[in-house]
């Protein structure tokens, strides 16, 4: 597969990039700081600004899919979606957030009293992005939300998938490593099962 990865130098993006290259995919990494990306086989590096659809769209054109791994608080969802649509690429997979997942019917994680205030702006922006995607019919989009605890860790390769509800283990913990998140995202790219859906991954 040949896909473009926007935000390839971030914590999540770098792990998606590593997983994709290990699987033999051809990746065009789009980032503002391309000096952070070392030359590798099957990797094409392009300098690009996700906030400018006119310049971003040509960098995405000609790919099988686009993956977005950007911080939501720093991204304009309308501009990103417009850039993907203008590129002519139909498949769009977004690294989502956990805050919009439900912990009870009709109650999102970000609306619980104990949700950390430091993460509220990012979680709200991610929720708004998902709301906009759900109105989008011109793209074959998927929005993959991590579990509540989302950090670098081990590549275990064993996890569960869910839909709109926060996944927890038998002790009530909700977690996924960025390495295993990358596996789930690449699995979805290779074998799409959640088109026009949000889904989640956790242990």
Backbone as JSON Lines, residues from 0, in Angstrom:
{"i":0,"aa":"X","n":[0.84,-1.19,0.0],"ca":[0.0,0.0,0.0],"c":[0.88,1.25,0.0]}
{"i":1,"aa":"X","n":[0.37,2.28,-0.62],"ca":[1.04,3.56,-0.64],"c":[0.15,4.59,0.05]}
{"i":2,"aa":"X","n":[0.59,5.09,1.2],"ca":[-0.25,6.06,1.89],"c":[0.57,7.22,2.42]}
{"i":3,"aa":"X","n":[-0.12,8.34,2.63],"ca":[0.49,9.54,3.17],"c":[0.19,9.62,4.65]}
{"i":4,"aa":"X","n":[1.2,9.96,5.43],"ca":[1.07,10.07,6.87],"c":[1.36,11.51,7.28]}
{"i":5,"aa":"X","n":[0.33,12.2,7.73],"ca":[0.46,13.59,8.15],"c":[0.71,13.61,9.66]}
{"i":6,"aa":"X","n":[1.81,14.24,10.07],"ca":[2.18,14.23,11.48],"c":[3.08,13.04,11.8]}
{"i":7,"aa":"X","n":[3.97,12.72,10.87],"ca":[4.79,11.51,10.99],"c":[5.88,11.6,12.05]}
{"i":8,"aa":"X","n":[6.19,12.8,12.54],"ca":[7.27,12.94,13.51],"c":[6.79,12.95,14.96]}
{"i":9,"aa":"X","n":[5.48,12.92,15.17],"ca":[4.94,12.92,16.53],"c":[5.11,11.58,17.21]}
{"i":10,"aa":"X","n":[4.7,11.52,18.47],"ca":[4.86,10.28,19.24],"c":[4.06,9.13,18.63]}
{"i":11,"aa":"X","n":[2.82,9.4,18.25],"ca":[2.01,8.36,17.64],"c":[2.4,8.17,16.18]}
{"i":12,"aa":"X","n":[2.58,9.27,15.46],"ca":[2.92,9.18,14.05],"c":[4.19,8.42,13.79]}
{"i":13,"aa":"X","n":[5.2,8.61,14.64],"ca":[6.46,7.91,14.44],"c":[6.31,6.4,14.61]}
{"i":14,"aa":"X","n":[5.41,5.99,15.47],"ca":[5.18,4.56,15.67],"c":[4.34,3.97,14.55]}
{"i":15,"aa":"X","n":[3.41,4.74,14.02],"ca":[2.67,4.29,12.84],"c":[3.62,4.14,11.66]}
{"i":16,"aa":"X","n":[4.53,5.1,11.51],"ca":[5.51,5.04,10.44],"c":[6.38,3.8,10.56]}
{"i":17,"aa":"X","n":[6.87,3.51,11.76],"ca":[7.73,2.34,11.96],"c":[6.99,1.05,11.65]}
{"i":18,"aa":"X","n":[5.74,0.96,12.1],"ca":[4.94,-0.25,11.84],"c":[4.67,-0.42,10.35]}
{"i":19,"aa":"X","n":[4.37,0.68,9.67],"ca":[4.08,0.62,8.24],"c":[5.3,0.19,7.42]}
{"i":20,"aa":"X","n":[6.45,0.76,7.74],"ca":[7.67,0.41,7.01],"c":[8.07,-1.03,7.29]}
{"i":21,"aa":"X","n":[7.86,-1.49,8.52],"ca":[8.17,-2.88,8.85],"c":[7.3,-3.86,8.06]}
{"i":22,"aa":"X","n":[6.11,-3.4,7.68],"ca":[5.2,-4.25,6.9],"c":[5.43,-4.12,5.39]}
{"i":23,"aa":"X","n":[6.35,-3.25,5.01],"ca":[6.68,-3.12,3.6],"c":[5.85,-2.13,2.81]}
{"i":24,"aa":"X","n":[5.09,-1.28,3.5],"ca":[4.29,-0.27,2.81],"c":[5.17,0.9,2.38]}
{"i":25,"aa":"X","n":[4.72,1.6,1.35],"ca":[5.4,2.82,0.91],"c":[4.7,4.01,1.56]}
{"i":26,"aa":"X","n":[5.44,4.79,2.32],"ca":[4.85,5.88,3.1],"c":[5.44,7.21,2.67]}
{"i":27,"aa":"X","n":[4.56,8.17,2.41],"ca":[4.96,9.55,2.24],"c":[4.72,10.26,3.56]}
{"i":28,"aa":"X","n":[5.79,10.61,4.24],"ca":[5.7,11.28,5.54],"c":[5.63,12.78,5.32]}
{"i":29,"aa":"X","n":[4.55,13.39,5.76],"ca":[4.35,14.83,5.61],"c":[4.51,15.46,6.99]}
{"i":30,"aa":"X","n":[5.45,16.38,7.11],"ca":[5.73,17.0,8.4],"c":[6.32,18.39,8.19]}
{"i":31,"aa":"X","n":[6.22,19.21,9.21],"ca":[6.82,20.55,9.13],"c":[8.32,20.49,9.37]}
{"i":32,"aa":"X","n":[8.77,19.52,10.14],"ca":[10.19,19.41,10.48],"c":[10.75,18.11,9.9]}
{"i":33,"aa":"X","n":[11.06,18.13,8.62],"ca":[11.46,16.9,7.96],"c":[12.87,16.46,8.34]}
{"i":34,"aa":"X","n":[13.64,17.34,8.98],"ca":[14.99,16.95,9.4],"c":[14.93,15.86,10.46]}
{"i":35,"aa":"X","n":[13.77,15.69,11.11],"ca":[13.63,14.66,12.14],"c":[13.44,13.27,11.55]}
{"i":36,"aa":"X","n":[13.28,13.18,10.22],"ca":[13.01,11.9,9.57],"c":[14.24,11.43,8.81]}
{"i":37,"aa":"X","n":[14.83,10.33,9.26],"ca":[16.01,9.78,8.61],"c":[15.61,9.02,7.35]}
{"i":38,"aa":"X","n":[16.43,9.07,6.3],"ca":[16.13,8.33,5.07],"c":[16.02,6.83,5.35]}
{"i":39,"aa":"X","n":[15.0,6.21,4.77],"ca":[14.78,4.77,4.9],"c":[14.18,4.23,3.61]}
{"i":40,"aa":"X","n":[14.35,2.95,3.33],"ca":[13.68,2.36,2.16],"c":[12.17,2.48,2.29]}
{"i":41,"aa":"X","n":[11.5,2.73,1.2],"ca":[10.03,2.84,1.12],"c":[9.49,4.11,1.78]}
{"i":42,"aa":"X","n":[10.38,5.04,2.16],"ca":[9.94,6.28,2.8],"c":[10.25,7.47,1.92]}
{"i":43,"aa":"X","n":[9.21,8.27,1.65],"ca":[9.36,9.54,0.95],"c":[8.99,10.64,1.93]}
{"i":44,"aa":"X","n":[9.83,11.64,2.05],"ca":[9.6,12.71,3.02],"c":[9.23,13.99,2.29]}
{"i":45,"aa":"X","n":[8.14,14.61,2.72],"ca":[7.67,15.86,2.13],"c":[7.43,16.89,3.23]}
{"i":46,"aa":"X","n":[7.93,18.07,3.04],"ca":[7.66,19.15,3.98],"c":[6.29,19.74,3.67]}
{"i":47,"aa":"X","n":[5.44,19.82,4.68],"ca":[4.09,20.33,4.43],"c":[3.46,20.87,5.7]}
{"i":48,"aa":"X","n":[2.5,21.77,5.51],"ca":[1.78,22.41,6.61],"c":[0.33,21.99,6.54]}
{"i":49,"aa":"X","n":[-0.13,21.28,7.56],"ca":[-1.5,20.76,7.56],"c":[-2.54,21.86,7.64]}
{"i":50,"aa":"X","n":[-2.14,23.07,8.0],"ca":[-3.11,24.16,8.12],"c":[-3.38,24.86,6.79]}
{"i":51,"aa":"X","n":[-2.7,24.41,5.73],"ca":[-2.86,25.04,4.42],"c":[-3.34,24.01,3.39]}
{"i":52,"aa":"X","n":[-4.65,23.89,3.17],"ca":[-5.18,22.87,2.26],"c":[-4.63,22.99,0.84]}
{"i":53,"aa":"X","n":[-4.38,24.21,0.38],"ca":[-3.92,24.4,-1.0],"c":[-2.55,23.76,-1.24]}
{"i":54,"aa":"X","n":[-1.68,23.83,-0.24],"ca":[-0.35,23.24,-0.4],"c":[-0.31,21.78,0.07]}
{"i":55,"aa":"X","n":[-1.21,21.4,0.98],"ca":[-1.22,20.03,1.49],"c":[-1.81,19.05,0.48]}
{"i":56,"aa":"X","n":[-2.88,19.45,-0.19],"ca":[-3.58,18.53,-1.1],"c":[-2.67,17.92,-2.17]}
{"i":57,"aa":"X","n":[-1.79,18.7,-2.83],"ca":[-0.92,18.08,-3.83],"c":[0.03,17.03,-3.26]}
{"i":58,"aa":"X","n":[0.4,17.16,-1.99],"ca":[1.3,16.19,-1.36],"c":[0.58,14.87,-1.09]}
{"i":59,"aa":"X","n":[-0.73,14.92,-0.96],"ca":[-1.53,13.73,-0.67],"c":[-1.99,13.01,-1.92]}
{"i":60,"aa":"X","n":[-2.01,13.71,-3.03],"ca":[-2.56,13.16,-4.27],"c":[-1.8,11.91,-4.71]}
{"i":61,"aa":"X","n":[-2.54,10.94,-5.23],"ca":[-1.92,9.74,-5.79],"c":[-1.69,8.62,-4.8]}
{"i":62,"aa":"X","n":[-2.14,8.77,-3.57],"ca":[-1.96,7.73,-2.56],"c":[-3.23,6.89,-2.42]}
{"i":63,"aa":"X","n":[-3.06,5.71,-1.84],"ca":[-4.22,4.85,-1.58],"c":[-5.01,5.32,-0.36]}
{"i":64,"aa":"X","n":[-4.34,6.0,0.54],"ca":[-4.99,6.44,1.77],"c":[-4.19,7.58,2.38]}
{"i":65,"aa":"X","n":[-4.86,8.31,3.27],"ca":[-4.21,9.34,4.08],"c":[-4.46,9.01,5.54]}
{"i":66,"aa":"X","n":[-3.4,9.08,6.34],"ca":[-3.51,8.9,7.78],"c":[-3.12,10.21,8.45]}
{"i":67,"aa":"X","n":[-3.96,10.68,9.37],"ca":[-3.69,11.91,10.11],"c":[-3.36,11.56,11.55]}
{"i":68,"aa":"X","n":[-2.16,12.0,12.01],"ca":[-1.72,11.75,13.38],"c":[-1.33,13.06,14.03]}
{"i":69,"aa":"X","n":[-2.21,14.04,13.93],"ca":[-1.94,15.38,14.43],"c":[-2.64,15.63,15.77]}
{"i":70,"aa":"X","n":[-2.08,16.52,16.55],"ca":[-2.78,16.99,17.75],"c":[-4.0,17.81,17.31]}
{"i":71,"aa":"X","n":[-5.14,17.52,17.91],"ca":[-6.38,18.17,17.48],"c":[-6.43,19.64,17.85]}
{"i":72,"aa":"X","n":[-5.85,20.0,18.97],"ca":[-5.88,21.4,19.41],"c":[-5.11,22.31,18.46]}
{"i":73,"aa":"X","n":[-4.2,21.72,17.68],"ca":[-3.4,22.51,16.74],"c":[-3.85,22.34,15.29]}
{"i":74,"aa":"X","n":[-4.96,21.66,15.07],"ca":[-5.4,21.37,13.71],"c":[-6.81,21.9,13.48]}
{"i":75,"aa":"X","n":[-7.06,22.31,12.24],"ca":[-8.38,22.75,11.83],"c":[-9.03,21.6,11.06]}
{"i":76,"aa":"X","n":[-10.05,20.96,11.62],"ca":[-10.63,19.79,10.96],"c":[-11.17,20.09,9.57]}
{"i":77,"aa":"X","n":[-11.76,21.27,9.4],"ca":[-12.32,21.6,8.1],"c":[-11.22,21.69,7.04]}
{"i":78,"aa":"X","n":[-10.11,22.29,7.4],"ca":[-9.0,22.43,6.45],"c":[-8.39,21.07,6.11]}
{"i":79,"aa":"X","n":[-8.24,20.22,7.11],"ca":[-7.69,18.89,6.86],"c":[-8.6,18.06,5.96]}
{"i":80,"aa":"X","n":[-9.88,18.05,6.29],"ca":[-10.84,17.28,5.49],"c":[-10.89,17.82,4.07]}
{"i":81,"aa":"X","n":[-10.89,19.13,3.93],"ca":[-10.93,19.74,2.6],"c":[-9.68,19.38,1.79]}
{"i":82,"aa":"X","n":[-8.53,19.34,2.46],"ca":[-7.29,18.99,1.76],"c":[-7.33,17.56,1.26]}
{"i":83,"aa":"X","n":[-7.83,16.64,2.08],"ca":[-7.92,15.24,1.67],"c":[-8.9,15.11,0.5]}
{"i":84,"aa":"X","n":[-10.04,15.78,0.59],"ca":[-11.01,15.71,-0.5],"c":[-10.45,16.3,-1.79]}
{"i":85,"aa":"X","n":[-9.73,17.41,-1.66],"ca":[-9.14,18.04,-2.84],"c":[-8.07,17.17,-3.48]}
{"i":86,"aa":"X","n":[-7.44,16.31,-2.69],"ca":[-6.38,15.45,-3.22],"c":[-6.93,14.31,-4.07]}
{"i":87,"aa":"X","n":[-8.21,14.01,-3.91],"ca":[-8.81,12.9,-4.64],"c":[-8.67,11.56,-3.96]}
{"i":88,"aa":"X","n":[-8.01,11.52,-2.78],"ca":[-7.88,10.28,-2.02],"c":[-9.16,10.06,-1.22]}
{"i":89,"aa":"X","n":[-9.73,8.86,-1.32],"ca":[-11.0,8.58,-0.64],"c":[-10.82,8.06,0.78]}
{"i":90,"aa":"X","n":[-9.78,7.26,1.0],"ca":[-9.6,6.61,2.3],"c":[-8.86,7.53,3.26]}
{"i":91,"aa":"X","n":[-9.46,7.79,4.41],"ca":[-8.9,8.73,5.38],"c":[-9.03,8.12,6.77]}
{"i":92,"aa":"X","n":[-7.9,7.86,7.42],"ca":[-7.9,7.26,8.76],"c":[-7.29,8.27,9.74]}
{"i":93,"aa":"X","n":[-8.0,8.53,10.82],"ca":[-7.6,9.57,11.77],"c":[-7.25,8.94,13.12]}
{"i":94,"aa":"X","n":[-6.1,9.33,13.66],"ca":[-5.74,8.97,15.03],"c":[-6.6,9.81,15.95]}
{"i":95,"aa":"X","n":[-7.55,9.16,16.61],"ca":[-8.52,9.89,17.42],"c":[-8.11,10.05,18.86]}
{"i":96,"aa":"X","n":[-9.05,10.5,19.68],"ca":[-8.82,10.66,21.1],"c":[-9.78,9.79,21.9]}
{"i":97,"aa":"X","n":[-9.46,9.6,23.17],"ca":[-10.3,8.76,24.04],"c":[-11.43,9.54,24.69]}
{"i":98,"aa":"X","n":[-11.31,10.85,24.76],"ca":[-12.27,11.65,25.51],"c":[-13.7,11.53,25.04]}
{"i":99,"aa":"X","n":[-13.91,11.26,23.75],"ca":[-15.27,11.17,23.21],"c":[-15.88,9.79,23.38]}
{"i":100,"aa":"X","n":[-15.13,8.83,23.91],"ca":[-15.67,7.5,24.17],"c":[-16.64,7.54,25.33]}
{"i":101,"aa":"X","n":[-17.64,6.67,25.31],"ca":[-18.66,6.64,26.35],"c":[-18.24,5.75,27.52]}
{"i":102,"aa":"X","n":[-18.44,6.25,28.73],"ca":[-18.21,5.45,29.93],"c":[-19.53,4.95,30.5]}
{"i":103,"aa":"X","n":[-20.62,5.51,30.02],"ca":[-21.98,5.1,30.35],"c":[-22.86,5.59,29.2]}
{"i":104,"aa":"X","n":[-24.04,5.03,29.02],"ca":[-24.88,5.48,27.91],"c":[-25.08,6.99,27.91]}
{"i":105,"aa":"X","n":[-24.65,7.64,26.86],"ca":[-24.81,9.09,26.73],"c":[-23.82,9.92,27.5]}
{"i":106,"aa":"X","n":[-22.87,9.3,28.18],"ca":[-21.87,10.06,28.95],"c":[-20.48,9.8,28.39]}
{"i":107,"aa":"X","n":[-19.85,10.86,27.92],"ca":[-18.51,10.76,27.38],"c":[-17.47,10.86,28.5]}
{"i":108,"aa":"X","n":[-16.33,10.25,28.26],"ca":[-15.25,10.3,29.23],"c":[-14.86,11.74,29.57]}
{"i":109,"aa":"X","n":[-14.83,12.62,28.56],"ca":[-14.4,14.0,28.8],"c":[-15.39,14.78,29.65]}
{"i":110,"aa":"X","n":[-16.63,14.26,29.79],"ca":[-17.64,14.95,30.6],"c":[-17.7,14.44,32.03]}
{"i":111,"aa":"X","n":[-16.84,13.49,32.39],"ca":[-16.83,12.99,33.77],"c":[-16.11,13.97,34.69]}
{"i":112,"aa":"X","n":[-16.48,14.02,35.96],"ca":[-15.88,14.99,36.89],"c":[-14.37,14.83,37.06]}
{"i":113,"aa":"X","n":[-13.87,13.61,36.88],"ca":[-12.44,13.37,37.13],"c":[-11.57,13.51,35.88]}
{"i":114,"aa":"X","n":[-12.17,13.91,34.77],"ca":[-11.36,14.06,33.56],"c":[-10.35,15.19,33.75]}
{"i":115,"aa":"X","n":[-9.06,14.95,33.49],"ca":[-8.03,15.97,33.76],"c":[-8.25,17.26,32.97]}
{"i":116,"aa":"X","n":[-8.22,18.37,33.66],"ca":[-8.45,19.67,33.01],"c":[-7.38,19.96,31.96]}
{"i":117,"aa":"X","n":[-6.18,19.45,32.17],"ca":[-5.08,19.72,31.23],"c":[-5.33,19.11,29.86]}
{"i":118,"aa":"X","n":[-6.17,18.07,29.79],"ca":[-6.44,17.39,28.52],"c":[-7.78,17.78,27.91]}
{"i":119,"aa":"X","n":[-8.52,18.66,28.58],"ca":[-9.88,18.94,28.13],"c":[-9.92,19.64,26.76]}
{"i":120,"aa":"X","n":[-9.03,20.59,26.51],"ca":[-9.04,21.3,25.23],"c":[-8.76,20.34,24.07]}
{"i":121,"aa":"X","n":[-7.77,19.48,24.25],"ca":[-7.44,18.51,23.21],"c":[-8.59,17.52,22.99]}
{"i":122,"aa":"X","n":[-9.18,17.04,24.08],"ca":[-10.28,16.07,23.97],"c":[-11.51,16.7,23.32]}
{"i":123,"aa":"X","n":[-11.79,17.93,23.65],"ca":[-12.94,18.62,23.05],"c":[-12.71,18.84,21.55]}
{"i":124,"aa":"X","n":[-11.5,19.21,21.17],"ca":[-11.18,19.39,19.76],"c":[-11.3,18.08,19.0]}
{"i":125,"aa":"X","n":[-10.87,16.98,19.62],"ca":[-10.99,15.67,18.98],"c":[-12.45,15.28,18.81]}
{"i":126,"aa":"X","n":[-13.27,15.57,19.82],"ca":[-14.7,15.28,19.74],"c":[-15.35,16.08,18.62]}
{"i":127,"aa":"X","n":[-14.95,17.33,18.47],"ca":[-15.48,18.17,17.4],"c":[-15.07,17.64,16.02]}
{"i":128,"aa":"X","n":[-13.84,17.15,15.93],"ca":[-13.35,16.57,14.68],"c":[-14.2,15.36,14.3]}
{"i":129,"aa":"X","n":[-14.47,14.48,15.28],"ca":[-15.29,13.3,15.02],"c":[-16.69,13.7,14.58]}
{"i":130,"aa":"X","n":[-17.26,14.7,15.23],"ca":[-18.59,15.17,14.86],"c":[-18.63,15.63,13.4]}
{"i":131,"aa":"X","n":[-17.58,16.32,12.98],"ca":[-17.5,16.78,11.59],"c":[-17.34,15.61,10.63]}
{"i":132,"aa":"X","n":[-16.51,14.65,11.0],"ca":[-16.32,13.48,10.15],"c":[-17.62,12.71,9.94]}
{"i":133,"aa":"X","n":[-18.41,12.61,10.99],"ca":[-19.65,11.83,10.9],"c":[-20.65,12.43,9.93]}
{"i":134,"aa":"X","n":[-20.45,13.67,9.54],"ca":[-21.3,14.32,8.54],"c":[-20.72,14.21,7.14]}
{"i":135,"aa":"X","n":[-19.53,13.62,7.05],"ca":[-18.79,13.58,5.78],"c":[-19.12,12.31,5.01]}
{"i":136,"aa":"X","n":[-19.68,12.47,3.83],"ca":[-20.04,11.32,2.99],"c":[-19.1,11.15,1.81]}
{"i":137,"aa":"X","n":[-18.24,12.13,1.56],"ca":[-17.36,12.07,0.4],"c":[-16.06,11.32,0.63]}
{"i":138,"aa":"X","n":[-15.82,10.9,1.89],"ca":[-14.59,10.18,2.23],"c":[-14.92,8.86,2.89]}
{"i":139,"aa":"X","n":[-14.07,7.88,2.69],"ca":[-14.18,6.6,3.39],"c":[-13.33,6.71,4.66]}
{"i":140,"aa":"X","n":[-13.88,7.37,5.67],"ca":[-13.11,7.71,6.84],"c":[-13.25,6.67,7.95]}
{"i":141,"aa":"X","n":[-12.24,6.6,8.8],"ca":[-12.28,5.84,10.05],"c":[-11.57,6.67,11.11]}
{"i":142,"aa":"X","n":[-12.05,6.59,12.33],"ca":[-11.52,7.37,13.45],"c":[-11.18,6.38,14.56]}
{"i":143,"aa":"X","n":[-9.89,6.15,14.81],"ca":[-9.47,5.16,15.79],"c":[-9.1,5.84,17.11]}
{"i":144,"aa":"X","n":[-9.91,5.6,18.13],"ca":[-9.66,6.17,19.45],"c":[-8.83,5.22,20.3]}
{"i":145,"aa":"X","n":[-7.82,5.73,21.0],"ca":[-7.07,4.89,21.93],"c":[-7.84,4.71,23.23]}
{"i":146,"aa":"X","n":[-7.29,3.93,24.13],"ca":[-7.84,3.83,25.48],"c":[-7.42,5.06,26.28]}
{"i":147,"aa":"X","n":[-7.89,5.14,27.52],"ca":[-7.65,6.33,28.34],"c":[-6.16,6.55,28.59]}
{"i":148,"aa":"X","n":[-5.43,5.49,28.95],"ca":[-3.99,5.58,29.15],"c":[-3.31,5.22,27.83]}
{"i":149,"aa":"X","n":[-2.64,6.2,27.24],"ca":[-2.1,6.06,25.89],"c":[-0.69,6.62,25.89]}
{"i":150,"aa":"X","n":[0.28,5.73,25.86],"ca":[1.67,6.16,25.98],"c":[2.58,5.16,25.29]}
{"i":151,"aa":"X","n":[3.82,5.54,25.01],"ca":[4.77,4.57,24.45],"c":[4.91,3.37,25.38]}
{"i":152,"aa":"X","n":[5.12,2.2,24.78],"ca":[5.23,0.99,25.6],"c":[5.65,-0.2,24.77]}
{"i":153,"aa":"X","n":[5.22,-1.37,25.19],"ca":[5.6,-2.61,24.52],"c":[4.72,-2.87,23.31]}
{"i":154,"aa":"X","n":[5.31,-3.53,22.32],"ca":[4.54,-4.0,21.17],"c":[4.15,-5.45,21.46]}
{"i":155,"aa":"X","n":[2.96,-5.61,22.05],"ca":[2.5,-6.93,22.48],"c":[1.82,-7.67,21.34]}
{"i":156,"aa":"X","n":[1.0,-6.94,20.59],"ca":[0.3,-7.55,19.45],"c":[-1.02,-8.2,19.82]}
{"i":157,"aa":"X","n":[-1.43,-8.11,21.08],"ca":[-2.71,-8.66,21.51],"c":[-3.52,-7.55,22.16]}
{"i":158,"aa":"X","n":[-4.74,-7.35,21.66],"ca":[-5.6,-6.28,22.17],"c":[-7.02,-6.57,21.74]}
{"i":159,"aa":"X","n":[-7.94,-5.72,22.2],"ca":[-9.34,-5.84,21.82],"c":[-9.77,-4.6,21.04]}
{"i":160,"aa":"X","n":[-10.75,-4.76,20.18],"ca":[-11.35,-3.64,19.47],"c":[-12.76,-3.42,19.98]}
{"i":161,"aa":"X","n":[-13.18,-2.16,19.96],"ca":[-14.54,-1.82,20.35],"c":[-15.08,-0.73,19.45]}
{"i":162,"aa":"X","n":[-16.22,-0.18,19.81],"ca":[-16.86,0.86,18.99],"c":[-16.82,2.22,19.7]}
{"i":163,"aa":"X","n":[-17.87,2.59,20.35],"ca":[-17.96,3.92,20.96],"c":[-17.8,3.9,22.48]}
{"i":164,"aa":"X","n":[-17.62,2.71,23.07],"ca":[-17.51,2.61,24.51],"c":[-16.04,2.44,24.91]}
{"i":165,"aa":"X","n":[-15.64,3.09,26.0],"ca":[-14.28,2.96,26.52],"c":[-14.03,1.52,26.95]}
{"i":166,"aa":"X","n":[-12.93,0.94,26.47],"ca":[-12.57,-0.42,26.85],"c":[-11.79,-0.41,28.16]}
{"i":167,"aa":"X","n":[-12.16,-1.31,29.08],"ca":[-11.44,-1.46,30.33],"c":[-11.19,-2.94,30.59]}
{"i":168,"aa":"X","n":[-10.16,-3.24,31.39],"ca":[-9.88,-4.63,31.74],"c":[-10.64,-5.02,33.01]}
{"i":169,"aa":"X","n":[-10.34,-6.19,33.54],"ca":[-11.07,-6.68,34.71],"c":[-10.89,-5.85,35.95]}
{"i":170,"aa":"X","n":[-9.8,-5.07,35.99],"ca":[-9.55,-4.19,37.14],"c":[-10.03,-2.76,36.9]}
{"i":171,"aa":"X","n":[-10.67,-2.53,35.76],"ca":[-11.17,-1.2,35.45],"c":[-10.16,-0.29,34.78]}
{"i":172,"aa":"X","n":[-8.98,-0.82,34.44],"ca":[-7.96,-0.02,33.78],"c":[-8.25,0.05,32.27]}
{"i":173,"aa":"X","n":[-7.95,1.19,31.7],"ca":[-8.13,1.4,30.26],"c":[-6.81,1.87,29.68]}
{"i":174,"aa":"X","n":[-6.18,1.01,28.87],"ca":[-4.85,1.35,28.37],"c":[-4.55,0.68,27.05]}
{"i":175,"aa":"X","n":[-3.66,1.3,26.28],"ca":[-3.1,0.72,25.06],"c":[-1.76,1.42,24.81]}
{"i":176,"aa":"X","n":[-0.77,0.66,24.4],"ca":[0.5,1.29,24.04],"c":[0.39,1.9,22.65]}
{"i":177,"aa":"X","n":[1.22,2.9,22.38],"ca":[1.23,3.5,21.05],"c":[1.69,2.49,20.01]}
{"i":178,"aa":"X","n":[2.53,1.55,20.41],"ca":[3.01,0.52,19.49],"c":[1.88,-0.41,19.07]}
{"i":179,"aa":"X","n":[1.04,-0.83,20.02],"ca":[-0.08,-1.71,19.67],"c":[-1.19,-0.93,18.97]}
{"i":180,"aa":"X","n":[-1.34,0.34,19.32],"ca":[-2.29,1.2,18.59],"c":[-1.91,1.22,17.11]}
{"i":181,"aa":"X","n":[-0.62,1.35,16.83],"ca":[-0.15,1.39,15.44],"c":[-0.49,0.09,14.71]}
{"i":182,"aa":"X","n":[-0.4,-1.04,15.41],"ca":[-0.78,-2.31,14.79],"c":[-2.24,-2.28,14.38]}
{"i":183,"aa":"X","n":[-3.11,-1.84,15.3],"ca":[-4.55,-1.8,15.02],"c":[-4.85,-0.88,13.84]}
{"i":184,"aa":"X","n":[-4.16,0.25,13.78],"ca":[-4.41,1.19,12.69],"c":[-3.96,0.61,11.35]}
{"i":185,"aa":"X","n":[-2.79,-0.02,11.31],"ca":[-2.32,-0.62,10.06],"c":[-3.19,-1.79,9.65]}
{"i":186,"aa":"X","n":[-3.69,-2.55,10.62],"ca":[-4.62,-3.64,10.3],"c":[-5.86,-3.09,9.6]}
{"i":187,"aa":"X","n":[-6.35,-1.94,10.08],"ca":[-7.54,-1.32,9.47],"c":[-7.23,-0.83,8.06]}
{"i":188,"aa":"X","n":[-6.05,-0.29,7.85],"ca":[-5.68,0.16,6.51],"c":[-5.61,-1.01,5.53]}
{"i":189,"aa":"X","n":[-5.03,-2.11,6.0],"ca":[-4.85,-3.26,5.13],"c":[-6.16,-4.02,4.88]}
{"i":190,"aa":"X","n":[-7.0,-4.08,5.91],"ca":[-8.27,-4.83,5.81],"c":[-9.39,-3.98,6.43]}
{"i":191,"aa":"X","n":[-9.92,-3.02,5.69],"ca":[-10.91,-2.09,6.22],"c":[-12.16,-2.79,6.75]}
{"i":192,"aa":"X","n":[-12.48,-2.49,8.0],"ca":[-13.69,-3.03,8.62],"c":[-14.51,-1.95,9.32]}
{"i":193,"aa":"X","n":[-14.01,-0.71,9.34],"ca":[-14.67,0.36,10.09],"c":[-14.8,1.62,9.26]}
{"i":194,"aa":"X","n":[-15.22,1.49,8.01],"ca":[-15.42,2.66,7.16],"c":[-16.67,3.41,7.63]}
{"i":195,"aa":"X","n":[-16.54,4.73,7.72],"ca":[-17.6,5.61,8.23],"c":[-17.92,5.27,9.68]}
{"i":196,"aa":"X","n":[-16.9,4.87,10.45],"ca":[-17.11,4.52,11.85],"c":[-15.95,5.01,12.71]}
{"i":197,"aa":"X","n":[-16.26,5.25,13.98],"ca":[-15.24,5.39,15.0],"c":[-15.11,4.03,15.66]}
{"i":198,"aa":"X","n":[-13.89,3.61,15.95],"ca":[-13.68,2.4,16.73],"c":[-12.54,2.65,17.7]}
{"i":199,"aa":"X","n":[-12.34,1.73,18.62],"ca":[-11.34,1.93,19.65],"c":[-10.56,0.65,19.88]}
{"i":200,"aa":"X","n":[-9.41,0.79,20.53],"ca":[-8.53,-0.35,20.79],"c":[-8.02,-0.26,22.23]}
{"i":201,"aa":"X","n":[-7.96,-1.41,22.9],"ca":[-7.48,-1.44,24.28],"c":[-7.17,-2.86,24.7]}
{"i":202,"aa":"X","n":[-6.54,-2.98,25.83],"ca":[-6.2,-4.31,26.36],"c":[-7.38,-4.93,27.11]}
